[in-house]
Amino acid sequence: MDASASAPANYWRQQIENALLAPVRAMRLTYLPLLMVYFAYGAMGLTAVVESFWIKKDLSWTPAELAALAVWFSLPWTIKMVFGELVDTVPLFGSRRRAYVFAGAGLIAVSFVLLAGAAGGWFPGLRPDKVYVVASLLSVIGVVLQDVVADAMSTEVVARVNADGSARAKAEIEHDLGMVQVLGRLALGFGMFAVAGISGWLAKIVSYQTVFLCGLIVPLISISGALLVKLEPSERRPTDWRILGGGLAFGIVVVLLALSELQYNQEIVFVVSMAVVVWMLHRISGEIEPATQMRMVYAAIIIFAFRATPSVGEGYRWFTIDVLGFDEAFYGTLQQLGAAIAIVAAWMFSDIVTRRPVAQVLLWITVLGSILALPTLVLVFQWHQYTEQVFGIGARSIALFDAAAASPLTQLSMIPLLTLVAIYAPSSHRATWFALMASLMNLALVAGGLLTKYLNLVFPVDRGSYADLPGLVIAQMIIGLVVPVAAILAFGRRVR
């Protein structure tokens, strides 16, 4: 074989080798404790199946009400700057990292006990709906706190000097920072995969309260990782009370609005949140060159648009339970398959995603996601009856394909932005920087949650009432394609 013929084969062999070995080559033993924290985050899915079925069977909310609740539950993610400033500047029992992981783990453990009590009838004087709200908020706050610390540590586990004390090359440090984000996504995926099948199996054979109590193993994993992690020293600085105090004041306003009966209180919180986060980002980005600032602004706009797209809501899950007959064990299988595919995709495409422009990555993820969502239409229009009769492909087979195809896209979409954030994180504001950027991205999820609520109000779906579900799914798919593509076309060329 001549050289010209073997060149393409060698090229593709090298690309496949890079894809397979990039995470392995990037892995360091010093990263493992940090990855345990991310693994624990993914393992929170141990109770996901039982929680969904418990809500449908024993609680009273409609899909539209659950979408509105989800907006409130996501708000702690939008004030991560408070946690970030605390982690950066206020030691807890002498620690600015480990002790905060322990505190988060404690909140998560309390939430699991409360959920077990609500499901098991331990609190006869309290409505399960109310206990669920309190437990969910504690869990979210605990996870946010741990996530802030993990984000900060992800920039501090990467060595800045060689073994002989000499400075490492800037390009090497930046690549390692990007690969730590990839490894974090992989650890998250492995956590989801490890518990997905078990979550459905447990929900099928034991009581719901027992499954919630099994969840107590999750905070123990993150505590173990925090005990073992070894970090690069980070710069100490005084507390910026304009960020911490402003964030706390903002949090109080959010709580008061949440407890009020004010119309459009969620929308008001969203607008105020955007203003606060953008102002705080502007304050701490002064250390970054203007060209880099603008690059990150355009990248953030694109990813915001990508993450602000709505979901269908719980009505679709209830449809699959009531009409298609999907049970707890099958949902565990769906989660297991989705987690496995997400790991493979993150592994195979990690090298490409960290080196390609953000706009390019998100464009093909958006288009591919829209195409791969088509099986959902087959199910809601119940065309699976035809495919099963003609091709032997029933509803469960279609659902398996749907879960396998769509699961990796969200994880892959976050890697480019996380890489940029890690590279340009100011040394004295690492936790705050990550927290503010994450707050911005989580505000996109709030926007998506509000859109989900609106869609469920326009196309009402409830237990046993699914006539409007096809229209809901079509509207969600159109918005999910048009909004990100419009942002990419408008700003993509400016992100290099």
N, C-alpha and C positions, 0 to 999 in steps of 0.2 A: 504494500500500500504506500503510495507516494505521500509526501509531506502535506500537499494541498488537500488531499482527501482525509488525512488523519487530523488535521487542524480543528475542524468543527467537533469531531468526536472528543478530542482532548479538551476543548473548551467546555463542552457540556459536562464531561467527567469532572473537571475542576470545579464547575459551578455546583454540581451535586455534592461533591466532597466538602466544599465550603459550607453548604447548607446543613449537611449532616454533622459536621465536626465543629462548626462555629461555637455553639453553646458549650461543647465539651472543652474546647481549647480555652474558652473564656472563664471556665469555672475555677475558683480558688477555694481552698478549704476555709479561708477566713470569711467567705461569703455565706457559708452554710447556716450559721445562727440567724443571720438576717433573713435568709430564705425560709427559715422555719416560721418566722412571723407572717410572711406572705402565705405560706402553706396553711397556717391556722386560719387566715382570712378566707381562703378558699374552702376550708373544711367547715365553715359556718353553714354550708349547704347540707350538713347532716340532718338538719331539722326542716329543710325547705319543703319537702313533699308533705310531711305530716302537718306543717303549718298551713299549707294551701288547702288540704282536705278538711282540717279542723275549722278553718274560717268558713268554708262553704257549708259544712254540716251544722255547726253550733253557733256561729256568730250571725249578725243580722244585716251587715252592710251589703249594699248593691255594688256592682262594678264601678259605677261613677263615684260612689262614696269612697270606695277603696282607692281609686285613683287620686281623689282629693287627699285622703290620708297619706298616701305615698308622697305627695308633695310636702306635707309637713314633716314626714320622717326623713326626707332628703335635706331639709334645711340645716341640720347640724353640719352637713358637709360644706355648706356655703359659708360657714363662719370658722373654717379651719384656721384662718389667720390668728384667731385667739389662741387656739391650741399651739399653733406654730410659734407664736411669740413666747408663750409659756415655756415650750420645750427649748427654745433657743436661749432664753435669758433667766428663767426662774427655776433653780434647782429644787427638786422635790426629794427631801431626805438626802440631800447632797448629790443627787443625780439629775442630769438633764436629758437622759435617754431611758435607762432601764426602769426607773421608778414609774415613769409614765406608762410604759408597757404594762407593768404590774397593775396600775390603777385601771387602765382600760380592761385588762383581763378580769378584774374584780367586778366591774360593771356588767360585762358580758355574762359572767357566772350568775349574778343576781337576776339578770333578765331570763336566763334559762329556768331558774328555780320558780320565778313568777309565772312563766308560761306553763310549766309543769303543774303548778298549783291551780291555775285557771282551768286547764284541761281536765285535771283530776278532781275538781270541785273542792279544793282545800279552803277556799275563801267564800263560804256561803253568803256572807253579807255583801259581797262585791260582784258586780256584773262582769262576766268574762271579757266583754267588749272593752271595758275600762282598763282591766288588768293587762289586756293585750296591748293597748296603746302605751301604757307606762313601760311595760317590758320592752316593747319595740324601741321606744325612745332611749332607754338605758343601753340597749344593745347597740344602737346606731352611734351613740356618743362614745361608747367603749371602743367600737371599731374605728371611728374617726380618730380618736386619740392614738390608738396603736398605729394607724396608717400614717399619721403625721410623723411619728417617731421613725417608722420604717423608711419613709421617704427621705428624711434627713440622714439616716444611717446609710442609705444607698449611695450617698455621695461621699461618705466617710470610711467605707470599707475598702475603697480603691486607694491603693498606695500611690503617693505622690513622689516617692523617692525609691531608688533601687536598693538592693541589699547592702551595697557599699556606701550608701549615703548620698550618692549623686542624684541629681534631679532627673526624673523620667521625661521623655519627650512628650510635648503637649498632645500630639496626635494619638499617642498610645493611651494617655490618660483619658482623652475624650472617647476613644473607642471602647475602653473598659467601662466607662460610665454608661455608655449606651448599652453594652452587653449586660451590665448589672440590671438595667431595666428589663431587658429581655428575660434574664434568669428569674427576675421577680415575677414576670407574667407567667413563666413556665411553672414556678413554684405555686403560684395561685391556681394554675390549671391542674397541677398534680393534686393539690388539696381538694379541688372540686371533684376530680376523678376518683380519688380515694374513698370519698363518702357517698358519691352519687347513687350507685347501685344499692349500697347498704341502706341509704335513707328510704328508698322505696320498700325494700324488704322489711325493714324494721316497722315502718308505718303499717304494713300489711299484717304483721304477726303479733305485735305487742301493742300495749296501750299507748295513746298519744303522750300521756304524761311521762311514760318511761323513755320515749324517744327524746323528749326535751331534757330529761335528766342525763341521758347519754351525751348530750351536747356539752356537758361540763368538761369533757376531755379537751375541747378546743382551746379554751384559755390556758390550760396547762402547757400546750405545745408552744404558744407564743411566749409564755414565761420562761420556758426552757431555752428558747432561742435568745431572749434578752440576757439571760444569765451568762451565756457563752460568747456573745459577740465581742469582737475586738475592733476598735474604731481608730481612725486617724484623728489626732487632736483638732478640735474646731475652735475658731476664734471666739473669745468671750467679749461681750459687749453689754452695756446697760440696757434696761428695758425701754423700748420705745412706747411710751404711754399713749401716744396718738394712735398707734395700731392696737395695743392691748386694751386701752381704755375705750377707744372708739369701737373696737370689736365687741367688748362686753356690753357697751350701751346699745349697740345694734342688736345683740342677742336678746337683751331685755325687751326692746321694741318688738322683736319677732315673737317672743312669748306672749306679750300683751295683745298683739294683733291676733295671734292664734286662739287666745282665750276669749276674744271679743266676738260679737255678732256682726261686726262691721262688714258690709257687702264688699266683695272684691278684696278681702283682706289678703288672700294669697297673692293676688296680682300686685297689690301694693308692696308686699314684702319682696317680691321678685324685683320690682323696679328699684326699690331702695337698696337691695342687696347688690344689684349690678353697679349702682353708683358707688357704693362703699368699696367694693372689691376693685373696681377700676381705679379709683382714687388711691387706694393703698398700693396697688401694683405700680402706679406711676411714681409713688414716693420712693419705693425701694429699688426701682430699676435705673436710678441715676448712675449706678456704677457700670452700667452696660453701654457699649457704644451705640449711637443712634441708629446706625444701619442694622445692627443686630436686634435692637428694640423693635424696629419696624418689621423685620423678618418674623419675629415671634408674634407680633400683633396680627399679621396676616395669617400666620399658621393657626393662631388661637381662634380667629374668626372662622376659619374653615372647619376646624375641629368642633367649635361650638355649634355650627350649623349641622354638622354630622350627628352630634350627640343630642341636639334639641328636637330630633324627630320623635313623634309619638309612638307608643306601643298600642296594641289592640286592647289591652286590659284583661282583667280576670274573666270576663265573659267568655272569651274563647276557651280558656281552660275548662270552665264549667260546661261549655258545649261539648267538649271532648269527653267529659266524664258522663254527662247525662245522655247524650245522643250516640256518641261513638263507643262508649263503654270502657274508656281507659281507666284503669285502677291505679292504686298506689304503687304496686310493683312495676307496672309498665312505665309510670312516670320516673321511677328510679332508673329504669333501663334507658329512657330517653336522656336523662341527665348524665348517665354514665357514658353513653355514646357521644353526646355533645362535648363533654369534658375531654374525652380521648381525642376526638378530632381537633379540638382547640389546641391541645398540647402538640400534636403532630404538626399542625399548621404553624404555630408559633416557633416550633423548632426548625422546621424546614425553611421558613421565610424570614427568620430573624436577621440573617446577614443582609438580605436584600432590603428589608424594611428599614433597617438602621442606616442604609446608605442612599436610599432613594428620596427624592423630594416629598414633603408631606402631601402636597396637592395630588401628586401622581399616585401615591399609595391609596389615598382616600377615594380618588375617582374610581379606581378599579374595584375597591371594596364596596362602594355604593352601588355601582352598576351590577356587580356580581351578586350583592345581597338582594337587590330587587328581583333578579332572575331566580335566585334560589328560594325566594319567598313564594313562588307560584304554587308549590304544593299545598300551602295553606288555603288558597282559593279552591283547590280541588276538594279539600275536606269540608269547608264551610258551605259550598254549593252541593255537597254530598255526591260529587261525581265519582267518588271512590266505589260506589256500587257498580258503576259501569266498568271501571278499570279492574275491579275484582272479578266480574263476570267474564270479561273478554281476555284480560291479561293475567289474572290470578293475583293482582296487586291490590290488597285491601287497605283499609284506613290505617292500620298499625304499621304496615310497611311504608306507606307514604309519610306518616309521622316520623318514622325512624330516619328516612332520607332527609326530611325537612330539618330535623334536629342536627344531623350530621353535617349538612351543608351550611347552615347558617351560624353555627356555634362559634367558629373561630374568628369571625369578622370583627366583632367588637373588641376583642383582646388585641388583635393586630392593629386596629386603628389607633390605640393609645400609645404604642411604642414610639412613633416618631416624635410626638410632643414631649413625652417623658424624657427622651434622649436630649432634646433641645433644652428642656428645663434643667436637667442634671448638668449639662455642659456649662450653662451660663449662670448657675446658682451662685450668688455672691457668698463668699466664704463665711461672712458673719451673719448671714440671713438665710442659711440653707433651709431650715425647717419652715421659716416664715414664707420664703420664696415658693417652696413646693406647696405649702398650704394655700397660698393665695392663688397660684395657678390651678391647683386642684379645685379651689372654691369656684373659680371661673368656669371650669369644665363641669363641675357639679351643678352650677346654676343652669347650664345647658340642659342637664337632666331635669331640673325643676321646670324649665320651659317645656320640655317634652312631656313631663307629668301633667302640666296644665293643658297642653294640647290633647293628651289622652283623656282628661276629664271632659273637655269640651266635646270631643268626638263621641264619648259615651253618653253625653247629654243629647247630642243631635241624633245619634243612633242608639237608643236605649236598649240595653240587654240585661236580663236578670235570670234568676234560676228558673229554668223551664220555658223562658221566653227569648227565642233566638232568631226571630224573623228579620231583625235589622242587622244581624251579624255580618252577612255578606257585604252590605254597604259600608259597614264600619271597617272591615278588612281592606276593601278597595280604597277607601279614603286614606287609610293609614299608609298603604303602599305607595300611593301617588305622592303624598307629602314626604315620605321617606326617601323618595327618589329626587323630587324636584328641588327641595330646599338645599341639600348638600351640593348637588351638581351646580346650582345657581351660584353658590358661594365659591366653589372651585373655579368656575369660569370667570368670576369677577376678580378673584384675588390670587388664583393659583400661580400665575406667572411671576408674582412678586415674592414668592417663597422659594428661595434657592439655598 
